[in-house]
Amino acid sequence: MAYRWGMAVDIDKCTGCEACVVACHAENNIPTVSAQQASRGRAMHWIRVERYYEGNFPDVKVKFRPVLCQQCDNAPCEAVCPTYAAHHNEDGLNAQVYNRCIGTRYCANACTYNVRFFNFFNPEWPKPLHLQLNPDVSVREVGVMEKCTFCVQRIKAAKTAAKAENKTVADGTLQPACAQACPTSAIVFGDLNDPNSRVARLATSPRGSKLLEDLGAEPKITYLAKQPWHEQDSY
């Protein structure tokens, strides 16, 4: 395969501001739900920022970890889908074909990371909020599973533009919405098949680890642990 898209998230840089969550909603036409529905577990965020507390009060330190679809190479969600709506595409992404999905939710039950969501209602955007919708992304109707695909619409546009110029997608020219919105550049996106790309170098960092790696899903997102400031990576 020509490309193998991956991501690195530097926990040392993440401040928990959740700009990535807002950007993901805006880019992918994700509706918001009420507080009552969220309390029933019906949140629709394709990316969430988890908080971890270390130490005892008042000496408490907080760590943040953005969690989204890990784009696993051995994805358990794909094996259980009866209609092949969840599948691996040519770029190694765990794609989701909405018009194949019949809403069995098997994939959500099999997902190691709880990052798949069932669209349980037909979203509405009262005027003039409908003008905010991204025309490059479909508006999903009730009954389908949704999740992050690294903003696949941006990937397709970048690949098309590069192909027209008989080139490959240059490192750094393509960013999903979450990486573009991150004020501290904690999220790095790129081609893992390119050994000179930032994301490929970070994927081999001694600080790097995969989320729940021992379960064997083979995720393509690397998390970089916190470290002393005098030992910062240069990238």
HELIX and SHEET records of a PDB file:
HELIX    1   1 ALA A   19  GLU A   27  1                                   9    
HELIX    2   2 ALA A   35  SER A   39  1                                   5    
HELIX    3   3 PRO A   76  VAL A   80  1                                   5    
HELIX    4   4 TYR A  106  ALA A  110  1                                   5    
HELIX    5   5 LEU A  129  GLN A  132  5                                   4    
HELIX    6   6 VAL A  152  ALA A  164  1                                  13    
HELIX    7   7 ALA A  177  ALA A  181  1                                   5    
HELIX    8   8 ARG A  198  ALA A  203  1                                   6    
HELIX    9   9 GLU A  213  LEU A  215  5                                   3    
HELIX   10  10 TRP A  229  GLU A  231  5                                   3    
SHEET    1   A 4 ILE A 187  ASP A 191  0                                        
SHEET    2   A 4 TRP A   5  ASP A  10 -1                                        
SHEET    3   A 4 ILE A 221  LEU A 224  1                                        
SHEET    4   A 4 GLY A 208  SER A 209 -1                                        
SHEET    1   B 2 ARG A  48  GLU A  54  0                                        
SHEET    2   B 2 LYS A  61  VAL A  67 -1                                        
SHEET    1   C 2 ALA A  86  HIS A  88  0                                        
SHEET    2   C 2 ASN A  94  GLN A  96 -1                                        
SHEET    1   D 2 PHE A 117  PHE A 118  0                                        
SHEET    2   D 2 MET A 145  GLU A 146 -1                                        
END                                                                             
